[in-house]
Amino acid sequence: MSFLYPLFLLAGATLVIPILIHLFNLRRYKTVYFPNTRFLKDVQLHSRKQSQVRYKWLLAARILFLIFAILAFAQPFLDRSRTKDDTNRLQVVYIDNSGSLSLKKGSVTLLERAKDAARKQVEQSAPGSRFLVITNDKPASYKPMPAEKALAVLGEIDFSPATKPASHIFSMVQGLVQTEGFPAADLYYFSDFQKNAFPAQPDTSQLHQVYFHGMPVRAEKAANVYIDTAYLTNPVLQTGQNNRLIVRTRQAGKMPAEDPVLQLSVNGQVKSAQGLSFSDGKEVSGEVERIDTMGFQVNGSGWQRIMLTVNDLAVRFDDTFRITARSAANLSVLVVNESQPNPFIQAAFRAYNGYRLDQKSTAEDADWKQYNLVILNGVTDLGGNLGKKMSQALAQGQSVCLFPGMTSDYARLNAGLQQIADIRITGLDSSSQMVSSLQQGADLVRDLFDRIPENVQLPTARWHYIIQAGLTANQQAILSFRNGDPFLAQYMPGRGRLYVAAAAADLSAGNFTGSYFFVPFLYQMTAQSNGGNSYALTAGSTQPVYIPMSNAQERSMVHLYGNGLDLIPAQRPSGAGLDLFLANSVHRADFYTLASSSGDSTAIAINQDRLESRLSYHEEGDLRSSWKGDRFTWTDLSKTGGPSAATASSSFPLWKVCVILALLMLAVETFMLTGSYRKPTAAIS
């Protein structure tokens, strides 16, 4: 037994009061005067033994009254489900308030069911317990709180776009146990236990001070239709022309009864709509996927806010996908030729009129500042003025691509490369070799292709330069030969990007110009130098967002506006712009504007992570078999409606019983003093 207010037990000293009273009043006689002996028949004589028994009962009633009254104030409790030291544990309630808990079971969402069960858990906990309420947003408080405040916090929980893996929760709880000085913690984990957020096997190193109580909350038949991703087929929008948008949608769980409708709107105006039938889709990772192409036109220039929506009533957070794209972006490319213009480069940029292509010779003194990408075609000498211009362009944040011509005197190429960084050509290999690897994580490749075919043919080089670079050059090989030598590499010695190919861009050097990658790589080189003309970001992503700025200085702070916000996100200069880190600043999916005092502005779109959309759950039986032991318990909320007695710290309220018993003893004492049981002992004088 434990006491909530043990200091009240000191009042037990008052038990001596009725004892003293009875010691001094044990024999108290009442004198009755009577004139005649005829009254003797009315006098009841009692033995001394009977009198002592009666007074002992009265003494016991008074002592018991005081004992129960003192215990009622001290509030004793018996915790039937805990060991002796369990009342000192920190009580942690984790509520998974991610979008997947917006599914309904009956007419109530899973989140509301989890909150109701958590309230019961708090109410049934031992008196004096301290609580910590954690959600995917953040802890409501980093300090343990009483039950009353925990109940108020539970009522304020709402859906959050953020997700939090179980390992993060365990580490947080274990850290709080150590910092707050608790012997251990009871973690009540209310979640739907999706595979992407909860491990199949426990990591005991994160749970050695944690008693885990699994509380699964799930819908009977989960179903979800969501927009996985969407992207434009062209790097920039064309005003007054048809633009194409590739949309990938997926169906998880059971098939919808009616085909949902996919709708495309631009700047709030509906442009097109079509039905989605997943009966003819293909299965991918346990889901049915379909890919559609939607066309639309824009009439104005500047930033366009594109929004895709699907009318799925089950899970709503992933029914919208947003993209911002800039029309009439004025991307310009300069090709510097040492001899004849390259027909493959001309054809690549003329196939799409979103680019302005200018041709110059190495002998001409052209101004490079106005171009997003400068291509050096067939150049065999980078010494003198050409090397200086390359260095200046890269320092200003521009992109430069070098397709060198074939020469045995490659020292003249090294003269210009050495002005930029520790990049050098060490030899010429005249044997024909096929490129063997593509670095899909490279900046030039990432997010460029939706899917690269498995049987795609990599280019072949009939000859190539052997290129080596030091650490300061920041080399990133994009296409490589089998021996590791780069065929196409990116270097970032400063603010700009330098792309160096190991061979020329003509048929005598190989088939790279006719390969799957040649034209997309040229487009991506140009678009990256402009900072990007379309944005579809993911909330919570730690990847920086690059935006171009005319005066990218540390004092030129960029503000983020939208959805009632005006804040300054973390940022750092990068090339001719800034890298912005929005993970800790923006959590809601919406359109936002990034603007600086210099007048530069960029529209961005933020979407919620699709991690919770897949509805891939652990089987409860598998979790019970893998997460088992003295520190792991599981409760089926669908059967019990709340935490069971095995997992809840349901303590019997003994103080109420003490109050009832104290009142009962008071009634007994009153009866003994005033009732027929209390009759005075008479004496004759």
C-alpha positions in Angstrom: 0.0 0.0 0.0 1.1 3.5 -0.8 -0.1 7.0 0.2 -0.6 10.0 -1.9 -0.2 12.4 1.0 1.7 10.4 3.7 2.3 13.4 6.0 -1.4 13.2 7.1 -0.4 10.0 8.9 1.2 12.2 11.5 -2.3 13.0 12.6 -2.4 9.5 14.0 -1.2 11.0 17.3 -4.8 12.1 17.9 -5.7 8.5 18.6 -4.6 9.0 22.2 -7.4 11.5 22.7 -10.3 9.0 23.0 -8.1 6.7 25.0 -7.4 9.4 27.6 -11.1 10.4 27.7 -12.1 6.8 28.5 -9.4 6.4 31.1 -10.6 9.4 33.1 -14.3 8.6 32.6 -14.3 4.9 32.8 -16.4 4.9 36.0 -19.0 7.7 36.1 -22.0 7.3 38.3 -25.3 9.1 38.3 -26.9 9.6 41.7 -30.7 9.2 41.8 -32.6 10.4 44.9 -35.7 8.6 45.7 -38.1 9.0 48.7 -39.2 5.4 49.0 -37.9 2.0 48.5 -40.7 1.3 46.0 -38.4 2.9 43.3 -35.8 0.3 43.8 -37.5 -2.0 41.3 -36.8 0.6 38.5 -33.0 0.6 39.1 -31.1 -1.7 36.9 -28.0 -3.0 38.4 -25.3 -4.0 36.0 -22.1 -5.8 36.8 -18.7 -4.1 36.5 -17.7 -6.4 33.7 -20.7 -5.5 31.5 -19.9 -1.8 31.9 -16.4 -2.3 30.8 -17.4 -4.2 27.6 -19.8 -1.4 26.6 -17.2 1.3 27.0 -14.6 -0.7 25.1 -16.9 -0.9 22.1 -17.4 2.9 22.3 -13.7 3.4 22.5 -13.1 1.1 19.5 -15.7 3.0 17.4 -14.0 6.3 18.2 -10.5 5.1 17.4 -11.7 3.5 14.1 -13.4 6.7 13.2 -10.1 8.7 13.6 -8.1 6.0 11.8 -10.4 6.0 8.7 -10.6 9.8 8.7 -6.8 10.1 8.8 -6.4 7.4 6.0 -9.0 9.2 3.9 -6.9 12.4 4.0 -3.6 10.5 3.3 -5.3 8.8 0.3 -4.0 5.2 0.3 -4.0 3.2 -2.9 -3.3 -0.3 -4.0 -1.9 -0.7 -7.5 -2.8 -4.2 -8.6 -1.0 -4.2 -11.9 2.4 -2.9 -10.7 5.3 -3.9 -8.7 6.3 -1.9 -5.7 8.3 0.8 -7.5 6.0 1.2 -10.5 4.2 4.2 -9.1 7.4 6.2 -9.7 7.6 5.5 -13.5 7.1 8.3 -16.0 3.8 7.8 -17.9 4.3 8.5 -21.6 1.4 8.6 -24.0 2.3 8.7 -27.7 -0.5 9.5 -30.2 0.2 8.8 -33.8 -1.6 11.8 -35.4 -0.4 11.2 -38.9 -2.7 11.4 -41.9 -3.4 7.6 -42.1 -5.4 7.9 -38.8 -7.9 10.0 -40.6 -9.5 6.7 -41.7 -12.8 6.1 -40.1 -14.1 3.1 -38.1 -17.8 3.6 -38.2 -18.4 7.3 -38.0 -15.3 8.1 -35.8 -11.8 8.6 -37.1 -9.0 6.4 -35.8 -7.4 9.4 -34.2 -10.5 10.1 -32.1 -10.5 6.5 -31.0 -6.9 6.7 -30.0 -7.5 9.9 -28.0 -10.5 8.3 -26.2 -8.4 5.3 -25.2 -5.6 7.5 -24.1 -8.0 9.5 -21.9 -9.1 6.3 -20.2 -5.5 5.3 -19.7 -4.7 8.6 -18.0 -7.8 8.5 -15.8 -7.0 4.9 -14.6 -3.4 5.7 -13.8 -2.2 5.8 -10.2 -2.8 9.0 -8.3 0.2 11.3 -8.4 1.5 9.9 -11.7 3.4 12.2 -14.0 2.6 12.2 -17.7 4.3 13.2 -21.0 2.1 13.4 -24.2 4.0 13.0 -27.5 2.7 13.4 -31.0 4.3 13.6 -34.4 4.5 17.3 -34.2 6.5 17.5 -30.9 6.0 16.8 -27.2 3.3 19.0 -25.7 5.8 19.7 -23.0 9.3 18.5 -22.3 8.4 18.5 -18.6 6.2 15.8 -17.0 2.7 17.1 -16.2 -0.1 16.0 -13.9 -3.1 14.0 -15.1 -5.4 17.1 -15.4 -3.1 18.8 -17.8 -2.4 15.7 -19.8 -6.2 15.2 -20.4 -6.4 18.8 -21.6 -3.5 18.3 -24.0 -5.1 15.1 -25.4 -8.2 17.0 -26.3 -6.2 19.5 -28.4 -4.4 16.9 -30.6 -5.2 17.2 -34.3 -3.9 15.7 -37.5 -0.3 16.6 -38.4 1.5 16.3 -41.8 4.6 15.2 -40.0 5.7 11.6 -39.4 8.0 10.3 -36.7 9.7 6.9 -36.7 9.4 4.7 -33.6 13.1 4.8 -33.0 12.9 8.6 -32.5 10.1 8.2 -30.0 12.1 5.5 -28.0 15.2 7.7 -27.9 13.2 10.7 -26.8 11.6 8.8 -23.9 14.8 7.2 -22.8 16.5 10.6 -22.7 13.7 12.1 -20.7 13.8 9.2 -18.2 17.5 9.9 -17.6 17.2 13.7 -17.4 14.2 13.8 -15.2 15.5 11.1 -12.8 12.7 8.5 -13.2 13.6 4.8 -12.7 11.7 3.8 -15.8 8.9 4.8 -18.1 5.6 3.3 -19.3 5.2 4.1 -23.0 1.6 3.7 -24.3 1.9 3.6 -28.1 -1.3 4.4 -29.9 -0.8 3.9 -33.6 -1.8 1.9 -36.7 1.7 0.4 -36.8 2.6 0.9 -40.4 5.7 -0.9 -41.7 7.3 2.3 -42.8 7.3 3.8 -39.3 7.5 0.9 -36.8 10.1 -1.8 -36.8 9.2 -5.5 -37.0 11.8 -6.3 -34.3 12.5 -4.4 -31.1 15.9 -2.7 -30.5 16.5 -3.4 -26.9 19.2 -0.8 -26.7 16.6 1.9 -27.0 14.1 0.2 -24.6 16.1 -0.9 -21.5 14.4 1.8 -19.4 11.0 1.6 -21.2 8.0 -0.6 -20.6 6.2 -0.7 -24.0 2.4 -1.0 -24.2 1.2 -1.4 -27.8 -2.2 0.0 -28.5 -3.2 -0.7 -32.2 -6.0 1.4 -33.7 -7.0 0.3 -37.2 -9.9 0.4 -39.6 -11.4 -2.9 -40.6 -10.9 -2.4 -44.4 -8.3 0.2 -45.2 -8.5 1.8 -48.7 -6.8 4.8 -50.2 -6.4 6.5 -53.6 -3.6 9.1 -53.7 -1.5 11.1 -56.1 2.0 9.8 -55.7 3.9 12.4 -57.8 3.6 14.6 -60.9 6.1 16.3 -63.1 6.3 18.4 -66.3 7.6 16.9 -69.5 9.4 20.2 -70.3 11.7 22.0 -68.0 9.8 25.3 -68.4 6.2 26.2 -69.3 5.3 27.6 -72.6 2.8 30.5 -72.8 -0.1 29.8 -75.2 1.1 26.3 -76.0 0.1 22.9 -74.9 2.1 21.7 -71.8 2.1 18.2 -70.6 2.0 16.9 -67.0 2.7 13.3 -66.1 0.7 12.2 -63.1 1.2 9.0 -61.2 -1.6 7.8 -59.0 -1.9 4.7 -56.8 -4.6 2.7 -55.1 -3.8 1.0 -51.8 -6.1 -1.5 -50.1 -9.5 -2.5 -51.5 -10.7 -1.2 -54.9 -12.9 1.9 -54.7 -16.6 1.3 -55.5 -16.6 4.2 -58.0 -13.8 5.5 -60.2 -12.4 8.7 -58.6 -11.9 11.8 -60.6 -8.5 13.5 -61.2 -8.8 17.3 -61.6 -6.1 19.7 -62.8 -6.3 23.4 -62.0 -3.9 26.3 -62.7 -4.0 29.4 -60.6 -7.4 28.3 -59.3 -9.0 27.7 -62.7 -9.9 24.1 -63.7 -8.1 23.1 -66.9 -9.0 19.4 -67.2 -10.4 16.4 -65.4 -10.6 12.7 -66.1 -11.7 9.5 -64.3 -9.2 7.0 -62.8 -9.9 3.3 -63.4 -7.4 1.1 -61.6 -8.8 -2.1 -63.0 -6.2 -1.9 -65.9 -3.3 -0.6 -63.7 -0.2 -2.5 -62.9 0.8 -3.8 -59.4 3.8 -2.1 -57.8 4.8 -3.0 -54.2 1.4 -4.3 -53.3 -0.4 -1.3 -54.8 -2.1 -0.6 -58.1 -0.5 2.1 -60.1 -1.5 4.1 -63.2 0.3 6.9 -65.1 -1.7 9.6 -66.9 -0.8 12.5 -69.1 -2.8 15.7 -68.7 -2.4 18.7 -71.1 -3.0 22.4 -70.3 -2.2 25.9 -71.4 -1.1 29.0 -69.6 -1.8 32.5 -70.8 0.3 34.7 -68.6 4.0 34.8 -67.8 5.6 34.3 -64.4 5.0 31.8 -61.7 2.0 29.4 -62.2 0.4 27.5 -59.3 -0.6 24.0 -60.5 -2.8 21.8 -58.3 -3.9 18.2 -58.9 -6.8 16.8 -56.8 -8.5 13.5 -56.5 -11.9 12.9 -54.8 -10.9 10.2 -52.4 -13.0 10.3 -49.2 -11.1 7.8 -47.1 -7.7 9.5 -46.6 -7.7 13.2 -47.5 -4.2 14.5 -46.8 -2.7 12.9 -50.0 -5.5 13.9 -52.4 -3.7 17.0 -53.5 -0.4 17.5 -55.3 1.0 21.0 -55.9 3.6 22.2 -58.4 4.9 25.7 -59.1 6.3 26.4 -62.5 7.6 29.5 -64.3 6.5 30.3 -67.8 8.7 32.3 -70.3 11.8 31.6 -68.2 14.2 33.0 -70.8 16.8 30.2 -70.6 19.7 31.1 -72.8 22.6 29.0 -74.0 25.9 30.1 -75.6 27.9 27.6 -77.7 31.5 28.5 -78.2 32.9 26.6 -81.2 36.6 26.2 -82.1 35.7 25.0 -85.6 32.2 24.2 -87.1 28.9 24.4 -85.1 27.8 21.1 -83.7 24.5 19.9 -85.4 23.6 17.7 -82.4 23.7 20.5 -79.9 21.7 22.7 -82.3 19.1 20.1 -82.8 18.8 19.5 -79.1 17.9 23.1 -78.3 15.9 23.9 -81.4 13.6 21.0 -80.7 12.2 23.0 -77.8 11.6 26.8 -78.2 12.0 27.4 -74.4 15.7 28.1 -75.0 17.6 30.9 -76.8 20.7 29.5 -78.5 23.6 31.6 -79.6 26.7 30.5 -81.5 30.1 32.1 -81.2 33.6 31.1 -82.1 36.6 31.1 -79.8 38.1 34.0 -81.6 35.1 36.3 -80.8 35.0 38.3 -77.6 31.5 37.5 -76.3 29.9 38.5 -73.0 29.0 35.3 -71.1 27.2 36.9 -68.2 23.7 36.8 -69.8 23.8 33.0 -70.4 22.6 30.2 -68.2 24.9 27.6 -69.8 28.1 28.0 -71.8 29.1 25.0 -73.9 32.7 24.8 -75.2 32.4 22.6 -78.3 35.5 20.9 -79.8 37.9 23.1 -77.9 41.6 22.0 -77.8 43.1 25.1 -76.2 41.9 26.6 -72.9 44.8 28.9 -72.4 44.8 32.6 -72.4 41.5 34.5 -72.4 39.2 31.5 -72.8 40.4 30.0 -69.5 39.9 33.3 -67.7 36.4 33.6 -68.9 35.6 30.0 -67.7 37.0 30.9 -64.3 35.0 34.1 -64.1 31.7 32.5 -65.2 32.0 29.7 -62.6 32.8 32.3 -59.9 29.5 34.1 -60.8 27.5 30.9 -60.5 27.1 30.0 -64.1 27.3 26.6 -65.6 30.0 25.6 -68.1 30.1 22.4 -70.2 33.3 21.3 -71.9 33.3 18.9 -74.9 37.0 18.8 -75.7 38.4 18.2 -79.2 40.9 15.5 -79.8 44.5 16.6 -79.5 47.8 15.1 -78.5 48.9 18.3 -76.9 46.4 18.2 -74.0 48.7 20.3 -71.9 46.9 23.3 -73.5 43.6 22.0 -72.1 45.2 21.6 -68.7 46.4 25.2 -68.7 42.8 26.4 -68.5 41.5 23.7 -66.2 44.3 24.4 -63.7 43.0 28.0 -63.4 39.7 26.6 -62.2 40.6 23.8 -59.9 42.9 20.7 -59.5 41.6 19.1 -62.7 44.0 17.6 -65.2 44.1 15.4 -68.3 46.8 12.7 -67.8 46.5 10.8 -71.0 44.5 9.9 -74.2 43.0 6.4 -74.5 42.3 5.6 -78.2 40.6 2.2 -77.5 36.8 1.9 -77.8 35.1 1.5 -74.4 31.5 1.4 -73.3 30.4 3.3 -70.3 29.5 0.8 -67.5 27.8 2.9 -64.8 25.4 5.7 -64.3 25.4 7.6 -60.9 21.6 7.9 -60.4 22.2 10.0 -57.2 24.1 12.7 -59.0 22.7 16.2 -59.1 22.4 16.0 -62.9 20.4 12.7 -62.9 18.3 12.9 -59.7 14.7 13.8 -60.4 15.4 14.1 -64.1 14.0 10.7 -65.1 10.9 9.1 -63.7 12.3 5.7 -64.4 15.4 4.7 -66.3 14.7 1.5 -68.4 16.6 -1.5 -67.2 17.9 -2.4 -70.7 18.9 1.2 -71.5 22.1 1.3 -73.6 24.9 3.4 -72.1 27.1 5.3 -74.6 30.3 4.1 -76.1 33.4 6.2 -76.6 35.8 5.4 -79.4 38.5 7.5 -77.7 38.5 9.5 -74.4 40.8 11.5 -72.2 41.9 10.2 -68.9 40.8 12.8 -66.4 41.9 13.1 -62.7 40.9 15.6 -60.1 41.9 16.6 -56.6 39.6 16.9 -53.6 39.2 20.6 -54.0 37.6 20.1 -57.4 34.6 18.3 -55.8 34.3 15.8 -58.6 31.1 13.9 -59.0 31.2 11.2 -61.8 28.0 10.9 -63.7 28.9 8.4 -66.3 32.0 6.2 -65.7 34.0 3.5 -67.5 34.6 0.1 -65.9 38.0 1.1 -64.5 36.4 4.1 -62.7 37.6 6.8 -65.1 34.8 9.4 -65.6 33.2 9.9 -69.0 31.1 12.8 -67.9 31.8 14.4 -64.5 30.5 17.5 -62.6 32.9 19.7 -60.7 32.0 22.4 -58.2 35.2 24.3 -57.4 33.2 27.5 -56.6 29.7 28.9 -57.0 29.1 27.5 -60.5 29.0 24.0 -62.0 31.6 22.7 -64.5 30.7 19.7 -66.6 33.6 18.0 -68.4 33.2 15.2 -71.0 36.1 12.9 -71.7 35.4 13.0 -75.5 34.0 15.3 -78.1 30.3 15.6 -78.9 30.5 14.1 -82.4 30.2 10.8 -84.1 33.9 10.3 -84.4 34.2 10.2 -80.6 31.3 7.8 -80.1 27.5 7.6 -79.9 26.9 9.8 -76.8 25.1 12.4 -78.9 22.5 9.9 -80.0 22.1 8.2 -76.6 19.2 8.3 -74.1 21.0 10.9 -71.9 22.4 13.5 -74.2 19.5 15.9 -74.7 18.1 15.6 -71.1 21.5 16.3 -69.7 21.8 19.5 -71.7 18.4 20.6 -70.6 19.2 19.8 -67.0 22.5 21.7 -67.1 20.7 24.8 -68.3 17.8 24.5 -65.9 20.0 23.9 -62.8 22.0 27.1 -63.5 18.8 29.1 -63.3 17.9 27.7 -59.9 15.0 25.6 -61.1 11.9 26.7 -62.9 9.5 24.3 -61.1 9.2 23.3 -57.5 7.3 20.4 -55.9 8.9 20.0 -52.4 8.1 17.6 -49.6 7.3 18.8 -46.1 9.9 17.9 -43.6 12.6 17.2 -46.2 16.1 18.0 -45.1 17.3 18.7 -48.6 18.1 22.4 -49.2 16.0 24.4 -51.8 18.2 26.4 -54.1 16.9 29.7 -55.4 18.8 32.1 -57.7 19.4 35.7 -56.5 20.9 38.6 -58.3 22.9 39.6 -55.2 23.4 36.5 -53.1 25.0 37.9 -50.0 24.7 36.9 -46.4 22.9 40.1 -45.5 20.2 39.6 -48.2 17.8 37.6 -46.1 15.0 35.7 -47.8 11.5 35.7 -46.2 8.9 33.0 -46.6 5.3 34.1 -47.0 2.1 32.2 -47.2 -0.6 30.6 -45.1 -0.4 33.4 -42.6 3.4 33.0 -42.2 6.2 35.5 -42.4 9.4 33.9 -41.3 13.1 33.7 -42.2 14.2 30.1 -42.8 17.7 28.9 -42.3 19.8 29.8 -45.4 23.3 30.0 -46.7 24.9 31.4 -49.9 25.4 28.9 -52.7 26.7 29.9 -56.1 24.6 32.6 -57.6 21.8 32.1 -55.1 20.9 30.7 -51.7 20.3 27.3 -50.2 17.2 27.4 -48.0 16.5 24.8 -45.3 12.7 24.6 -44.8 12.4 21.3 -42.8 12.0 23.1 -39.4 10.1 26.1 -40.8 7.2 24.8 -42.9 5.0 21.7 -42.0 1.8 22.4 -43.9 1.3 21.6 -47.5 0.5 24.8 -49.5 1.8 27.3 -51.9 4.5 29.7 -50.5 6.5 32.6 -51.8 10.2 33.2 -51.1 11.1 36.9 -51.4 14.1 39.1 -50.5 14.6 42.8 -50.1 16.4 42.9 -53.5 13.1 42.2 -55.2 13.8 38.5 -56.2 10.8 36.2 -55.6 10.2 32.5 -56.1 7.0 30.6 -55.8 7.3 27.1 -54.3 4.9 24.2 -53.7 5.1 22.0 -50.6 3.4 18.6 -50.5 2.9 16.2 -47.6 5.1 13.1 -47.5 3.4 10.1 -49.1 5.0 7.7 -46.6 1.7 7.3 -44.7 -0.3 6.8 -47.9 0.7 3.2 -48.6 -1.4 1.7 -45.7 1.0 -1.2 -45.3 0.5 -2.5 -41.7 2.3 -5.0 -39.5 0.1 -8.0 -38.6 -0.8 -7.7 -35.0 0.0 -11.4 -34.4 3.5 -10.9 -35.8 4.1 -8.0 -33.5 2.9 -9.9 -30.5 5.3 -12.7 -31.3 8.3 -10.5 -31.9 7.6 -7.8 -29.3 7.2 -10.1 -26.4 8.6 -10.4 -22.9 8.1 -8.8 -19.5 8.6 -5.3 -20.9 6.1 -5.6 -23.8 2.3 -5.8 -23.6 -0.3 -5.5 -26.3 -4.0 -4.5 -25.9 -6.7 -5.0 -28.5 -8.7 -1.7 -28.2 -11.3 -3.0 -30.7 -12.4 -5.6 -28.1 -11.8 -3.8 -24.8 -12.7 -0.3 -25.9 -9.8 1.0 -23.9 -6.7 -0.1 -22.0 -7.2 -3.4 -20.2 -6.5 -4.1 -16.6 -3.4 -5.9 -17.6 -1.8 -2.8 -19.0 -3.6 0.1 -17.4 -2.4 1.2 -13.9 -6.0 1.0 -12.5 -5.6 1.7 -8.8 -8.6 1.1 -6.5 -9.7 4.3 -4.8 -9.2 3.2 -1.2 -9.6 6.8 0.2 -13.3 6.7 -0.8 -13.7 3.5 1.2 -12.0 5.1 4.1 -14.5 8.0 4.1 -17.4 5.6 4.0 -16.0 3.6 6.9 -15.3 6.7 8.9 -18.9 7.8 8.5 -20.1 4.4 9.5 -18.0 4.5 12.7 -19.4 7.9 13.5 -22.9 6.5 13.1 -22.1 3.6 15.4 -20.7 6.0 18.0 -23.7 8.2 17.8 -26.0 5.2 18.2 -24.1 4.0 21.2 -24.2 7.4 22.9 -27.9 8.2 22.1 -29.6 4.9 21.4 -31.0 2.3 23.7 -27.6 0.7 23.8 -26.3 3.6 25.9 -28.0 3.5 29.4 -26.4 5.1 32.5 -25.1 3.0 35.3 -27.1 3.8 38.4 -25.9 3.9 42.0 -27.8 4.3 45.2 -26.8 7.0 47.6 
